[in-house]
Amino acid sequence: MYIKQHKHLSYLVQLENYLIPDEYIDLVKGKNLGHLATKNSDGTLQISPVWVDYNDISGNLMINSAIGRRKVKNMKITAPVAISIVDSDNPGRYLSIEGVVDEHIIDGAEEHLHKLNKRYTSTDTFEIASSKQRIIIVIKPIKILTGNYKKI
């Protein structure tokens, strides 16, 4: 772990402990939208806004999507991904996480989507198209960068 300082920005880079620092955990447990980057088969990047969930025990992130979507096709086991999460109340405060896809989970994916929907929209259920099977993509962080711009 090391800290970098710039004139108006200090940030922490964690390379050994892959848990999100306590002072940034609210970013993955609140209503902050993530931006997920995956790599297409032709090498170009694909970026999607996503709802983010966090497992307190493993430190892994979880993304819920529909099987067949481009981001899901790109996220095979061990595929590299990156996600940034910006504090909706303070845009200078953020997490930037590089990781690998660790697991695909089908069982409980619809319930997981309803849980995320409740957190992000305050409504009880998310209307799921019957033709769309849901999947939870588990992402294991391998590098965590935090940032907090200082007010000038």
Backbone torsions as a table, in degrees:
resi	resn	phi	psi	omega
1	MET	NA	139.7	174.5
2	TYR	-148.6	156.8	-178.9
3	ILE	-112.2	133.2	174.9
4	LYS	-109.6	142.6	179.5
5	GLN	-123.6	135.4	170.4
6	HIS	-125.6	176.9	-176.6
7	LYS	-53.1	-49.7	-176.6
8	HIS	-119.0	14.7	-175.6
9	LEU	-145.5	134.2	168.9
10	SER	-124.7	140.3	178.0
11	TYR	-145.7	156.4	-175.5
12	LEU	-112.3	131.5	175.3
13	VAL	-113.6	122.7	178.6
14	GLN	-108.0	124.6	179.6
15	LEU	-115.8	-12.5	-176.4
16	GLU	-112.7	-48.1	179.7
17	ASN	-96.6	114.1	-172.2
18	TYR	-90.6	16.8	176.3
19	LEU	-88.1	142.2	178.0
20	ILE	-67.9	133.0	180.0
21	PRO	-58.3	144.3	-177.1
22	ASP	-52.2	-38.1	-176.8
23	GLU	-73.7	-3.0	177.4
24	TYR	-120.8	0.6	-175.9
25	ILE	-62.7	-28.7	179.1
26	ASP	-62.0	-23.8	-179.9
27	LEU	-67.5	-32.0	-179.9
28	VAL	-96.1	-7.2	179.7
29	LYS	-109.0	-5.4	-179.2
30	GLY	-101.0	-157.1	-177.6
31	LYS	-95.1	24.9	-177.2
32	ASN	-81.7	125.3	-179.0
33	LEU	-74.4	138.8	175.1
34	GLY	-100.7	157.8	173.5
35	HIS	-121.0	113.2	-173.2
36	LEU	-99.1	127.4	176.7
37	ALA	-108.9	128.5	175.3
38	THR	-127.8	165.5	-178.8
39	LYS	-106.4	125.7	175.2
40	ASN	-71.6	163.7	-178.6
41	SER	-61.9	-24.9	178.8
42	ASP	-88.4	4.2	177.9
43	GLY	93.6	-12.3	177.5
44	THR	-75.0	163.0	-178.7
45	LEU	-96.6	149.5	176.0
46	GLN	-126.3	128.3	-178.7
47	ILE	-121.9	132.6	-178.8
48	SER	-131.6	137.5	169.0
49	PRO	-72.7	136.6	-176.2
50	VAL	-141.8	152.8	166.9
51	TRP	-80.6	140.6	-173.9
52	VAL	-119.5	138.2	173.1
53	ASP	-122.1	158.9	-175.3
54	TYR	-134.2	135.7	176.0
55	ASN	-97.8	112.2	-177.2
56	ASP	-60.4	-31.4	-174.7
57	ILE	-80.1	-50.6	-176.4
58	SER	-85.8	-23.3	-174.1
59	GLY	80.6	7.4	-179.2
60	ASN	-83.9	152.2	173.3
61	LEU	-94.6	154.2	177.6
62	MET	-132.3	131.9	178.0
63	ILE	-118.5	137.4	178.7
64	ASN	-110.6	133.6	-179.8
65	SER	-151.2	179.5	176.9
66	ALA	-99.2	136.0	176.2
67	ILE	-59.7	136.5	-179.7
68	GLY	105.0	-19.2	177.9
69	ARG	-70.8	152.6	-176.3
70	ARG	-54.8	-46.5	-177.2
71	LYS	-62.5	-35.5	178.9
72	VAL	-68.7	-42.4	177.6
73	LYS	-60.1	-34.1	-179.0
74	ASN	-77.0	-18.5	-172.4
75	MET	-102.0	63.2	172.7
76	LYS	-73.0	161.3	179.3
77	ILE	-56.2	133.5	-177.2
78	THR	76.0	1.4	177.8
79	ALA	-65.6	139.7	177.2
80	PRO	-75.7	142.5	176.7
81	VAL	-142.1	165.2	173.1
82	ALA	-141.3	147.5	178.7
83	ILE	-142.1	136.4	173.8
84	SER	-116.6	142.4	179.4
85	ILE	-132.0	121.8	-177.4
86	VAL	-107.5	136.8	177.6
87	ASP	-64.0	119.7	-177.7
88	SER	-66.8	-20.1	178.3
89	ASP	-95.1	-15.7	-178.2
90	ASN	-148.7	88.5	-173.5
91	PRO	-61.0	-11.4	176.4
92	GLY	-84.9	-5.1	-178.4
93	ARG	-108.0	127.0	-172.9
94	TYR	-156.3	166.8	169.2
95	LEU	-119.7	141.3	171.7
96	SER	-129.4	119.2	-172.3
97	ILE	-124.2	127.7	170.1
98	GLU	-103.4	140.3	-178.4
99	GLY	-159.0	-172.3	176.5
100	VAL	-129.9	149.4	176.0
101	VAL	-70.2	124.7	-174.3
102	ASP	-104.9	-28.2	-173.4
103	GLU	-163.2	151.6	170.8
104	HIS	-116.0	131.1	-179.7
105	ILE	-126.5	124.6	177.1
106	ILE	-96.8	-47.1	-178.2
107	ASP	-61.8	125.2	178.5
108	GLY	85.7	2.7	-176.4
109	ALA	-65.9	-37.5	178.5
110	GLU	-66.5	-42.5	178.0
111	GLU	-62.9	-39.1	177.8
112	HIS	-62.1	-41.5	177.8
113	LEU	-62.2	-41.8	178.4
114	HIS	-63.4	-37.3	177.3
115	LYS	-62.8	-46.3	178.3
116	LEU	-64.4	-42.1	179.0
117	ASN	-58.1	-43.2	178.9
118	LYS	-60.8	-44.1	-179.4
119	ARG	-66.4	-45.3	-173.1
120	TYR	-83.6	-28.8	-175.4
121	THR	-120.9	-9.5	-177.9
122	SER	65.2	19.1	173.3
123	THR	-108.4	154.5	-171.1
124	ASP	-72.9	-38.4	-176.0
125	THR	-134.4	154.9	177.3
126	PHE	-109.1	126.2	-179.6
127	GLU	-73.6	115.8	-177.0
128	ILE	-104.0	126.4	176.4
129	ALA	-62.0	133.7	-176.7
130	SER	-61.6	-22.7	-178.7
131	SER	-85.9	-4.0	-175.6
132	LYS	-109.4	107.3	175.5
133	GLN	-80.2	135.6	-178.6
134	ARG	-89.4	156.2	178.2
135	ILE	-145.4	143.4	171.9
136	ILE	-101.1	126.4	175.5
137	ILE	-102.0	121.0	179.9
138	VAL	-96.7	127.1	-177.4
139	ILE	-114.4	124.5	177.2
140	LYS	-94.6	116.7	178.3
141	PRO	-65.3	139.9	173.0
142	ILE	-120.4	-13.7	175.6
143	LYS	-152.5	130.8	-179.9
144	ILE	-125.3	126.2	176.3
145	LEU	-119.2	132.1	176.4
146	THR	-117.0	150.1	178.7
147	GLY	-143.5	150.6	177.2
148	ASN	-152.4	100.2	178.8
149	TYR	-65.4	136.5	176.1
150	LYS	-84.1	142.7	177.6
151	LYS	-71.6	138.9	-177.8
152	ILE	-81.6	NA	NA
